[in-house]
Amino acid sequence: MLYGRGTEQDRIRRMLVRAGAGDGDGAGGASGALVIHGEAGMGKTALLEYARGLAGPGRVLRTVGIESEMELAFGGLHQLLWPVASLLERLPRPQAAALSAAFGVSGEAVRDRFALGTAVLAILSQAAGGGPLLCVVDDSQWLDRASLDALVFAARRLHREGVVMLFAVRDGVPGGHIGGLPQLLLRGLDSAAVDALLTDRVVALSPYAREQIVEQAQGNPLALLELPASLTAEQRGGQLNPVALPAGLSSPSSRIQEAFQAQIRRLPDATRAMLLVAAADDSGDLDLVLRASARFGAALEDLEPAEDATLVLLSEHTLAFRHPLIRSATYQDAALARRLAAHRALADALTGDRGAGQHADRRAWHLAAATTGADEAVAAEMVGVAERAGGRQGTASASAAYERAAQLTVDPAARAQLLAAAAITSAEAGQFHRTAALTDHINALALDPRMLADLARVRAIVELDRGSPGRAARILLECADRIGQCADLAPVLTEAVQSAQSSGDRRLLADVAARLPDSPQYAMARAMTGPLDAVREPAPGPGPGPGPGTGAAELPHAGHGDGEGEDGFAERILAGVHGLLFADHRAALDTAAACVRDCRTQDVVGWLHTSLHLLAEARLSLGLHEEARAAAEEGLAVAGQFGRRHRETYLRATLATLAALQGDHERCTGLGEAALEHADAHGIGLAAAHALRALGLLDLGAGDAGSALARLEAARDRAGHPVLTAFLLPDLVEAAVRAGQVERAAHAVAVMTRWAGAAQQPAAWALARRCQALTSSGAGAGEHFTAALRLHEEGTAQPFERARTELLYGEWLRRERRRSDARGRLRSALETFEGLGARAWASRARTELQACGETLDPAGRRDELLDRLSPQEREVVRLAATGATNRQIAARLFLSPRTVGHHLYRAFPKLGVTTRNDLPLLLDRDR
């Protein structure tokens, strides 16, 4: 019976009821996830047991985090899913392979974390096929990081599988917080529940003893049970000192531990020795505990006193502590020499184990735990653990193993290299606090240039996500100064360019530019950091269009690397950004798509969110708005999964821009202001510029030119460098003209002209000529407009920008009383805006057409149909229209096939179709 937890029990009961309630659409009931957290002893495990009882036999999967095994990659995932491992054969081959690798069955490495997360979601969906499924994860704070990441990844994507996932987390344990899921905090019991629990469950206490127990326990239910158990009969009756508890302890959990230790100290020595061995490993393997305990002269019968005291629970093959605090109390109460001996005994027992090869990692960790001082042989074993854990994507485990290896070696150079490896792998695991702490202990003088460069890049990543891009760029520049001209300089300077650009600091960009070698390899980087006029002199006059010569995209640039691991990704991203900055959008799209593909196939997770952001921006520039949204939303999910807040900020700004184009005021404002707040707090000037541009576009589309101008001028100032402002200057010019302040557009027009001369792309000259048209009068304006439209046709298709030019030209033609000519331009603009879902601009074009005397029928527009769908439904429908199966869509969007089917079931009636075969025609449009 649970006391005082009626509200919490009801919440869990409702989740399970919803999970069992399908709605006839072929999907399961509503899935859900919940993180139950609180201090030790608050009843988290009891609530999980309550949930297990409700779910019933055969409908529960369970795993428990073990502190001593938290460095063993995928151990928790294996424990949870092994009962349903037979379902692997029903999964798509990549997902089945990912789980087989994680389980250590195939001997292969886990090469795609996202395939693994999707595989977890898929196998849970399969397991729930016969009814609702409950997954309980107790002591999540001690689950190995690789398992926890995969389970949380799946939990965040639950929808209609009929799966309920419950995580129990002890507060106050470093790294134990689970974000992105609903939370349930367990507080102390109220006085009524305390009274009921003591009355029903505790032997008689004197009034004074009861009063002291209540005061010490502070509403902690386990403390209310265990503190009285630590007292003698005389103490409970008040005949002696009524409460023999240590004074001044910080929390009830420490007092509970003291109570357990008091019970353990009463046990025979042999029993305590066996408990210590079990606590040192706690794998639950009774045979292993017995073999290791034999070295201390203990045998199975010596466990009887602990079993009689209900400290442990025994079965034929397993030993489990009744409560995690009993395990920690046992271990912490033992002297250091006894703990070392227990670990040595376990290592020896595992050495003789028939499956010793399978337990190499566990054996190595026990050897390391049994070792004081330096031991090169054990250090070498820990390096092997790290390499195996890294191969299975257990980067957190690998980092811990590298760090322990560093502690065990006497060679200063080797120690520095191992600590650097620990820092690098901890950053890959998203443990940025730990990365920062590790780097403080590294002797950089002992590192070779390659490791020094890798470490500087990792420190810069940490600084990007926890500090500022300006400081990240300085870290990289300091490294560049130290390593000089060598093969590892290129990626360091490449990332320094991108960090400096992100800062929006013109002086910092100049510092980077000054360090760039004068060689073709760095031409792109120089173009992106130096003055525009240094790239290419602008053509004379008001911009006659592209001249002869080499375009920006043809400039020599850093190589793309060999495609293996992370080599070359920094340079490839730089090349893609260069394409965006100098209007070679098709090249940027090709580069971004290749980067995303290689991230997936090579498991280069660290670059995936950046590659998806580049892909989203390239698609946005080409008018592929739905595709851009899909890439940005996936990128935001990936960045959030790994704590990459710097990239999250950019992706929110991209999504805000797409919302602005749709005229979605609420979504644009929410995303844009969130991005702006974080960007300003961390000195991310370029992200702030993108966020302000989105908000300015929203105002411009709504007709508030004054507000748009103010936001866009602020955006220009945050970007800090002319090359980085080109993307927003056409908006600023239009806002200034519409606000009746043409003089405030003059500088922007001049920069656009110089930028077009540097880029030498028709798309760049089209925008420059449009800006010149807006700030000109008479026949000159008309010439600029017609030139801009011709250039739009010559260059890479940018339907949104072409339609904006047609809209502005049509408005000018109407003012010139050339209504017949205006109608043709405005009709074309309206059709494009409607096809893109750019409602605000479509409304403006419609208004202008009506002013020209044209009657419009707005019914049946494609964007109105898609507006009926949720964002997730829209993306599922878009992929289904390409012919992708539910399984393929599920893998692409990190959903379960069942959830994909549910989205299609909901979307078809909204779109007025009955089968997925109708979707291609419905969604067909000119790309």
N, C-alpha and C positions, 0 to 999 in steps of 0.2 A: 504494500500500500504506500502511495506517495502522499505526503502531507503538504498542504499549502500550494500544490502545483496544478490546481484544477484548470486555470486559464491556459497554462502551457500544454496540459494534456489535451484539452479541447482543440487547440490549434493543430497539434499533431494528428488527432483523430480526423479533423476536417480534411487535412492534406491526404490522408489515406483513403477517405471516402471519395474525394474528387478523383483520385488516381484510379479508383475502381469503377468510375462512372463514365463509360464511353457514350458517345452520342450518335452512334449508328453510321458514322462517316468512314468507318474503316480504321480510324485511329484509336489509340487507347484513351484512357482517362487523362485528366490534366496532371501533368508531372509537376514536381516542385522540389525545391531544395531549401534547407534551413541549417544555419550554423547556430548551435546551442553553445553558449560560452558563459563562463563565470569562473570564480576561483575554485580551487580543489575542494571537493566534498559538497558542492552545492546541489548535486543530484543529476548531473548531466548523464552519467551512465545509467542511472535509474530511469530517466526519461527514454533513453534508447531502448532499454529493456521493456518498458511499457509499449513502445512502438512495435517492437518485435512480437510481443504478445498479441497485439491487435492484428498484425499482418498474417500471423498464423504460420504453421510449419510449411517449409518448402517455398516460401515467398520472401525469404530474407537472405541477403548477402551481407557478410560482416567482416570487418578488418579492424585491427587495433594497432595504433602506433606504439612502438617499443623504443624507448629512449636509447637503449644499447644497440639497436639495429637501424637507427635513423640514417646512417650513412650507407646502408645497403640498398642500392638503387633498385626500385620496382618491387621491393619485398612486400610492401603493403598492398600494391595492386595485385600481385600474385595471390596473396591470401584472400582478397575479396572475390576475385573472378575465377579462381581455380575450380570451384564447384560447377561453373557453367562453361568450362573450357571446351567442352564438346561442341559448343555452338560456334567455335571458330570456323568450322567448315562452311557455315552459312554466310560468312562475311565475304565481301569483295577481297580479292587476293592481296592488295596492298595493306588493307587493314588487318587481315589475318596474319600477314607477315610481321606487321608492327607488333602485334600482341605476342606472337610466338617469340620474337626477338626479346621483348621486354621480360617474358617469363624465362628466358634462357634456354628455351626448348630448341630453337633452330641454330643457336650459336652465332647468328648474325647480329649486326649492330642495328639499333633503332635509328633509322636515318631520317625520319620525318616525325617530329613531335606532334604535328597537327594530324597526321594520319593516325598516330597513336590515340590522341584525344578523341578523334572521330570514331575510331575503332571501339573505344570504351563506350561511347554513346550508343554505337550500333549494337554491341553485344548486350548491353543493358536493355535496349529496346527489344531484342530477340528474346531475352530471358523473361521479359514482361508479357510475352505473347499470350500466355495462358491466364493472365490476370495481373493485378497490380503487384509491383515488385518494390520492396523496401531495401535500401542499401544504408547500412549504418557504419560510420567511421568514428570509432572512439579514440580519444587521445590523439586527435589530428595534429596537435602541436609536435608530436614525436614521430609522425609518419615521414618516411623518406620523401625528400622534396620532389623527386621524379614522379612518384606515385601521386602525391598530393596535387601536383600541377595537372596531371592527366585527369584526375577525378574532378577537380574544380573546373577544368576546361569543359568536361562533359556536363557538369551540374549547371553551368551558366547557359547551356544550350538546350536544356530540357524544355519540352513543350507538350507534346501529346503522346508520350510513350507509355503512360501509366506507371512512371517510375518516381519514387520519392527517395531523396538522398538526404540523410541527416548526418551532420558533422558535429562532434563534440570537441570543444577546444578549451583548454585550461588557460585562463587569462594570466598574464604576467610572465609567460614563457617567451623568450626572444624568438621572433620569427613565426610565432604561432597564429598571428592574425590571418583570417581568410576574408579577403575583400570581394566585392561584386556579387554577394549572395545575401538573401534576407537573414537578419540576425535576431537571435532571441537571447537576451541577457537574463541569467538566473541570479536574482538577488537573495538576500537572507530571508528566511521565513518570518511571517508576521507572528505576533505574540500568541494568537489563537492556535496556529499550526504548531508552534514550539510547545505549547502546553499539551496539545493532543499527542504529539510524538513522544514527549517524555512520559506521559501517563501510560501510553500503550506499550512502549518499547523498552523502557529503562526500568531496572529494578529500583526499589524504594530508595529515595534519597532524603536526607534530612533537609528541612527548609533552607538552611544556610548553604548546604552543599548544592542544592538545586539552584539557588540564587547565583552561586558562583559559576556553576556550569553554564547557565543561561548567559551570564555576562561575558564569559570567556568565548563561548561559541559564536556569538554575534549572529545568530540565526542560521548558521551553517549546519545543515541536517546531519552530515557525517560527524561533525564535531560533537553534536548533541548525543550521538550514539557511542562514539569512541572515547570521549573524555571520561565518562563514568566508568567505562571498562578498565581504564588504567588505574583506578583507585582500588584500594583494599576495602574489605567489608567495613572495617573500623572507620576509614575515612569517609565512605559513603554515609555511614550512620552519624558522623559528626563527633565521634569519641576522640579522634585525634585531629590534627590539622585537617580540616574538612576537604581541602582541594590541594593535592600535591602536584600543582602544575607550575612550570617555570614562569616567572613574571617577566613582563616587558617584551614578549615576543610580538613580532610585527603583524601577524595575521593568524586567523584560525587554522589555515592549512599547516603552518609550522607547529601549532599546538597539536593538531591531529597526528602529525608525524611523530612528535614526542610521545604521544599516547601509544602509537604502534610500536615504537622502539621500546617502551616500557614492557609491552607484552613479549616482544622478541627476546628481550634480555632474560626473561624467566625460563626460556627454553633450554634444553640440554645443549652442550657444546656441539655435539655431532649434528643435531638438528639445525643449529644456527649455521654450521658450516655448509650444510646442504642448501639452506635458504640463500646463503650468500652466492653460491655457485649459480643457482637458478636466477638470482637477481642480476648477476654479472652478464648473463646471456639472455634469459627470459625468452628463448625461442619457443618454449612450450614443449620441447622434446625431452620427455622424461628419461629416455634411454641415455641421451647425452649427459644429462645432469647426473645420473647414477654413475656413469663411467668416469666423469670428471671428479665426482665426490669420493669415489673409491680411493683416490690419491690422499684423501684426508682420513681414511679409515671409516667412512660413513657408508651406510647401506639403506635400502628402501625402508626398512622398519623405523629408521631414525626420522622419517618424515611424519610418523603418526602423531607426535605431539603438536606439530604445526597444523596438521589436518584436523585434529580434535579441537584446536583453538580457532578453526575456520579462517586461518591466515592464508591457506592455499587450498586449491581444489584439484583433486587428482582423478585421472581416468587411467585406462590401461596404457595409453601411450603419451599422455600429456600432463603437464604441470602448469597451473595458472595461479597467479596471485589473485586473491579476492578483490583487491583494490590496487590501482597503480601506486598509491602512496605507501602501501606495505612493501612493495619492491624497493622504492627509493629509500624508505626508512631502513630496510635491511642493509642496503648497500652503503648508505652514508654512516650508519652506526658502526660499521666494521673499521678496524684499524687499516692503515694503508698497506702494511705488509700482507694482511689477509686478503685484501682486494687484489693485490698483484698476484698472489698465489692462486686465487680463484681463476683469474684470466689465464694464467699460465696453464693451469689444469685443463681448462676448456680448449686452449690451443693444442695441447698434447692430445686430448681426446679427439679433436677434429682431425689431427694428423693421421691417427690410426683409423679414422672413419672409412668405411667402404666407399663412400661418395666424397672422399677428400677433395677431389678435383672440383666438385660442385660447390664445396664450402671453402674454397681458397680465400675468398674475401673475408669471410667471418673469421677464419683462422688468423689471417694477417692482422685484423683489427684487435683480436685478443692478444696476439704477440705484442702489438704496439702498446696496448693498455697495460701489459705486464712489464714493460720496459721503462726503466728510469735512466736518464742520461742518453748518451749517443750509442747507436748500434747501426752500423752501415748495412748489415744484412737485413735487418727489419725495415730500415729505410727503403731498401731496394724492393722489398715485398710491398710496401705501401705505394711506391711508384707504380707497381704492377696493378694494384687495386685501382689507383687513379686512372690508369690507361684503360682498364676494363670498364670502369664506371663511365668514363667519357665516351667510350665506344657505344654504350647503351643509352647515351644522352642523360646519364645521371650526373649532370655537371656539378650540382651541389655536393654530391658524394665525392666526386673527383677532386673538388677543391679542398674538402676536408682531408682527404688522403694526401694530397700534395703538401698541405700545411703540416700534417703529422710527420711526413717524410722529412721535411725541412727541419723540424725539431729534433730528429734523430740523427742527423748528419753533422759531422764536424768540419767539413770543407766549407769555408765561407762562400766561395763562388757557387758551389752546388746549392747551398742554402738559399742564396739570393735567387738562383734560377728556379728553385722549387717554390719559393714564396711568390715569385712572379707568376708561375704557372697557377698557383692557388688563387691569386688575385684575378687572373684572366678568366679562369673557369667560374669563379664566383660571380663575376660580372655577366658571364653567359647565362648563369642561373638567375640573374636579376637580384642578387643579394648585394646591393650597392653599399649598404652600411659596412658589410663585412669586407668588401673590396677596398673601401677607403681605409679601414683599419689595417688590412694586410699591407697595403702600399706604404704605410708609415714605417714598417719594419724592414723594408727592402733596401739593401745597399746597392744603389743604382750603379756605383762604380764597378761592381763585380759582374755586371750584365754585358753580354755581347750586344752589338748594335741591333741585331734582329729582335732579341728579347726586350731590349730597351725601347725599341720602336713599338712593339706589341703592347708593352706595359703603358707607354705614353698614350696610346690609342684607347686602352681600357680606362685609364684615368680620365681621359677626355670624355668618354661615354658617360662615366659616373658623374662628371661635372655637368655635362649637358642635362642630365635628368634630375640632378639634385642641386645644381648651382646655376651657372650661367654659361652661355656659349662663348662669351668673351674670355672667361677664365679657361675654358676648354681650349680655345685657340692659343692662348699663351702657353699652356702646358705643351701643346704640340710644337710650338715654335721653339721653346726651350730644348725640346728633344732634337729638333732639326739642327739647332746650333751645335749640339753635342755630337751627333753621329756623323755630321758632315756629308760629303758626297759618297753615298753608297746605295746599294740596291734597295735598301729599306727606307730611303728618304722620300720616294715618290708618294707612297700611301700616307705618310705623316703630313706632308705638305698639302696633299689633296684634301685630307680631312680638315686641315687647318683652314684652307680656303672656305670650306663649307661652314665650319664653325664661325669663322669671322663674318661671313655673309649673314648667318643667322643672327648674329649680334646686332647688325645694323650700324656698326661702328666704323665710320669711314677711315679713321686713323689706324685702326687695327687692320683693316683691309690693305691699307698702304704698307703697313709693316710686313704683312704676308707677301704682298707683291714684291717688296724689296728683297725677299729671300728666295724668290723663284729663280732657278737657274735659267740662263738664256739659251735654252735648247728647245727644239721642236716638241719634245715630250711635254713641256709645260705651257704650250701656246694657249690651250684652252683656259688654263688657270689664270694666265696673264690677262686674257681677254675679259675674264670675269672679275678681276680685281683692279685693273688699271683704268685710266681715263678712257672714255668712249672714243675720243679722237685718236687715241693710240692704237685702237683696233683697226679702224679704217676712217679716213677722212670722209665727212658727209659730202654727198654730191652737191655741186653748186646750185644756187637758186632754191625755189620752194619745194624741191623734191620731185624730180622728173621721173622717178621710178628706178627700178634696179638697173645698175650699170653693169658693164662687163667686169670680169675678174672673179676672184675666189670668194665664195660665200663663207659665212661664219662656220657653217657645218663642215666645210672642207678644210678648216684649219687643222694642222697637225696636232695630235693630242696624245695623252698618256695611253699606253696599251691597255687592252681589256683583260690582261691576265690569261691564265691558262684554263680558267673555268673550274679549277679544283678548289675545294674548301672555300675560304673567304678571299683568296688571292684575286686581285683585280676588281673586286666589287666597288671599292671606293672610287676608282678611276672610271668605272662604267657609270656609276651614279652621277659623277661629275660631268661626264659626257652627256648624259640625259638632261641634266639641269642646264648645261650649256645650250642644248637644243631648244629648251623652253625659253631661256633668256634671250636667245637671238632668233626666235620665230621659226626654227626648223622643227615644227611640232611633229611631223611624221617620223623624223629620226628619233626624237625624244620618245615617241610611242613605241617604236621598235626596240629601242634600248631598254625601256622600262619593262616591256612584255618579256624580253629575254631574261632580264634580271629576276623577275618574279618566277618565271619558269625554272631557272637554275636554282633559286632559293628553295623551291619545292623539291626538285629532284636531288639536290645535293645536301638538303637539310641545313642550309645556311640561314638559320632562323634569325640570327642577329641582323641580317639585312632585309628581311622580308617586309617589315612594316615601312621601311624607307623606300623600298622598291614599289610597294603598293601605293605609297603616297605619290611617287613620281608617276606611276601609271594613272592614278586618278587625275592628276593635274594635266597630263598629256591628253587624256580622253576629254577632259573638260575643255581644253583649248580647241579641240577638234569638234566640239558640239556633241560628243557622245555622252550625254548627261546621265542617262540611266546606268551605263557602264561605269562612268566615273563614280557615281554614288556607290555602286557595288564594291569597287576597289577601295574607296575611302572607308566604307563601313567595315570591310574586312580588315583593312589596315588598322583602324581604330581598335577593333577587337583584339588583334594581335599585339598591338602596342600596350593595350591595357593588361593583357595576359602577362606580359613580361615587365610591367612597370616602367615603360618608356614614355615618361610624361612629356618630354620635349617633343617627340614625334606626335603624340596625342594632340598636342596644341595645334600643330600644323593641320592635322587631319580634321580636327573640329572646324578650323577656319575654312578648309576646302568644302566640308559639308554645309557650313553656313553659306558659302558662296552659291552652292547648288540650290539651297533653300531660298536664297534671295532671288535667283533667276526664276524660281517657281512662284515667287510672291508669297511664300510661307513665312509670315512675319514672326509668329511665335517660335518656330524652329530656328530660323535664322538668328533671331535675337538671343535665344538661349545658347546656341552653339557659339555664336560670335562673341558674346560677352564673356562666356566661360574661357574661351581661348585668349581673349584680350587680357583678362584678369591674370591668368597664369603667365602670359608672355611679359606683361609689365612687371610682375613680381620677380621674374628671373632674367630680365634683360634680353629677351628674345625679340629683338626689334623687327626682324623680318616677319615672324609669325604675327606680331601685333599689326604689322602693315596689312597682311592678308586678312586678318579678322576685321580691321577697320574698313578695308575695301569691300568686304562682304556686306557690312552694315551700310556702307555708302551706296552700294548697288541697290540694296533694299529701298533706301530712301529715294534713289534716282528713279527706280521703277515705279514707286508710288507717287512720283511727282513732287517730292519735297527736295527741290534742287539746292536750297540753302543749307539744309542739314547734310545733304550728300556732299556738298563742296567742303564743308568743314571736316567731315570724317576723312575724305579722300586726301585733303591737304595734310591732315595729321598722319595718314598712312604713308604718304610720300616722305615725310620727315622721319618716320620710324625706319624706313627701309635703308636710308643712309648712303646709298650709292646709285648713280643714274641708271646703271644696268638693271638694278633690282627694282626700279620704279616703273619700268616700261609697261608692265602688265596692268597698271592702274591709271596711267596717265590719260588714255582715251576717255575713261570715265570722268576724270577730273576736268578735262577740257569741256566735255558735254555739260557737266554740272555747272561750271562757271558760266558758260554761255546761257544756259537756261535760267540761271540766277541773275542774269543781267550784269555780270561782272567779267566781261570778256578780258579785261586787262590782267586778271588773275590767271588766265590760261596761257599767256604769252610765253612764259618760261617753259611750261610743259610742252608746248608745241615745238619750241626750239630743241628740247631734249629728245622728243620723239623723232625729229628730223635727223639729229646726229645718230640716234639709235638705229634708225632705218638704214642709214648709210653704213653703219658698222655691220649690221646683220646681212644686208644685201639679199633679202628674201622678199618676194612679192607680198607675202602676208604682212611683213613689217611696213613696207611702203604703203600698203592699202590703209593701214591705221594712221600712219603719218599724214597721208593725203586727206583722210576724213577729218582729222584734227585741223588741218589747214583750211578745209572747206568751212568748218564751223566758225572759224575766226576770220573768214573773209567775207566780202560782200559783192553783190552784183554778179557779173558773168564769171568772175574768178572763182566764186564759190561753186558754181555749177561745173566748171572745168575740173576742180579738185574732186567733186563727188563722182563724176563720170570716170575719172582716172582711178579713183579708189575702187569702184566697182569692177573696172577692167582688171585691176591687180588682184582683186578677190578671185576672179575667175582663173587667172594665170597661176596663182599659188595653190598651196594645199588647202583643201576645202575646210573652211571655218564657218559653218552655216550660221551660227549665232552672230558672229561679227559681221558677216555679209548682210544678214537681215537687219542688224542695227544700222548699218550704212544705208540700206534701202529705206528704212523708216525715216532716218534723218533727211535723206534726199527727198523722199516723198513729202515730208513736212515742208521742206524748203520750196519744192515745186508748187505746193498748194498756196504758200504765201506769195509766190510769184504769179498766182492765178493760172497756173498750167495744170488744171485739175485732171484732165484726161491723162497726162503723163504721170501725174502723182498717183492716180488710182492703180496703174500697173505696178509701180514700185511698192505701194502699200499692200496690195494683194499678195505679192510675193513674200513680203516681210511677214505678214499675218500668217500665211501658210507655214512658214518656217518656224515662227514662234510657237504656233499651236503644236507642230510636230515635236518640238523640243520640250513642251510643257512649260514654256516661259510665259506664265499667265499675265504678269504685269505688263510685259512688252506687247503681248498679244492684245491686251486691252487698249494700250496706247495706239496700236496700229488700227484696231477696230474703230476707235474714236475718230482717228484721222480719216478713215475711209467714209465713215458716216458724214463727216464734215464736207467730204467731197461729193456727197449726194448719193452714196451707194447704200443699198439695203442689204443687211447680212442675216444669214440663218446660222446661228451658232450651234444648232443641234447636231449630235452625232460625232463630236470631235473626239479624237483618240485620247487626248490628254484628260478629257473629262472622265472617260472610262477608267483610265489608270488611276485617276485621283480617288476612285472608290476603293482602291486596294490599300492595305497597310504596306509600309515599306518592305517588310519581309515577304508578303504575298506578291508584291510587285517583282521582287528579285527572283522568286521561285518561278513565277509565270514567265519572266524573261528567259530564264535558262530552259524551261520546258519548251518554249517556242523554238529553241535551237535543236530540239530533238533529244536532249539529254534525258536519261532515265531518272527515276526517283533516287536510285542509289548514287548515280553520278552527281545529281544535284546535292544530295545529302553530304557527300564527301567534299564538294566544292564550298558549301556554305557552313560546314561543321554542324549539321543537323542530323537527326535520324531520318531514315526513309519514311517512317511512319508520320513524322512531323511534316515532311514535304507533301505527303499525300493529303494531310489535313489542310494545308495551305491551299492546295489546288482545289480541294472540295469546297472551300470557302470562296475561292476566287471565281470559279466558273459562273455561278449565278450572277455575280456582280458585273461580269464582263458580257453576260448574255450568250455564253457558249456552253456546249455540253461535253466536248472532248478536247484533249490537248491538241488534236489535229487541227482545230480551228484557230489555235493561237498564232501560228506564223502569219496568216493573212491579216489577222486583227492587228498585230504589232508591226507589220511591215511598214517600213518608211525608208526614204532616201537617206543613206548614210554618206 
